[in-house]
Amino acid sequence: MSKTTIAFLGLGLMGEGLTRRLIVLGDDVSGYDPAEERRLAAAGWGVRVAESPAAAAEGVDIVMAAVTTGEDLEQAIFGPGGVAEVAKPGQIFIDLSTTPVDLTRTLAERLERETGMTWLDAPVSGGPPAALSGRLAIMVGGSETVFAKASPILESLADSLVHMGPVGTGQVTKMVNQICTLNNFVILAEALNLAERGGVDTDKLVAALGTGYAGSNLMKAMWPRMIARDFEPAGYLRQVLKDLDMVHDLAHDLKAATPISTQSAELFRIMAARGHEDLDGIAILKLFTGEPV
């Protein structure tokens, strides 16, 4: 059986985990990142590094992207040396990034109209460790036909893979995910601060609460790190703020109230304004504990 050829755009925290996973599974992976140090690092774990998105994407079966902003994504596709210069019918573009819904639909329509290349929006949840081990949750928007073609690759990256509907619905679902996840960073911080001030043995908290209604995957993953003050980024605080601002914009367009997410965004904005945007989002604990921020 021939290998699937994949171009991967974005070789940061998520891109590293995903490309390492694909290479271990035997896929042929080329890659591009605008940062030279990331390109050099990726070459070390087996990515065939290219000097532009177009060079990475030429002739491959699938192009995947895990980039930080919508502007980064648009530039990688339609900017100089972008994917659109070499894209052809039959190729699939899979956006694993968290991208605004309206921009997703605009880019997908333009790419298919101008080149014949089809699109799946497939944002992920689980972070770099889940990317590396193939345990991501992936929520997908796009046609059923394109989804069926891309499913074998996506299944190799995911514990949970769900087709949500047409282009854009994957990103709407990711916004729902971010409401549930990022607000809980704040809730977990608030609760842990109360426990510490109350003299509770915090190492016992997950055992005490984890099987009740308070328990969650997030509690089990994040409270031990919060207790240890391990704020090395598995995801950056600046990305948390970006995503909550995207929630706000989508909610505004849909006339949906999101008062809790708005409050959380302002707390993360304080952290970013104080110079901590490159810490993990769980560093929001510092605002509650009064530790130096």
Buried (B, 14 or more C-beta within 10 A) or exposed (E): EEEBBBBBBBBBBBBBBBBBBBBEBEBBBBBBBBEEEBBEBBEEEBBBBBEBBBBBBBEBBBBBBBBBBBEBBBBBBBBEBBBBBBBEEEBBBBBBBBBBBBBBBBBBEBBBEEBEBBBBBBBBBBBBEBBBBBBBBBBBBBBEEBBEBBBEBBEBBBEEBEBBBBBBBBBBBBBEBBBEBBBBBBBBBBBBBEBBEEEEEBEEBBEBBBEEEBEBEBBEBBBBBBBEEEBEBBBBBBBBBBBBBBBBBBBEEEEEEBEEBBEBBEBBBBBBEEEBBEBBBBBBBBBBBEEEB
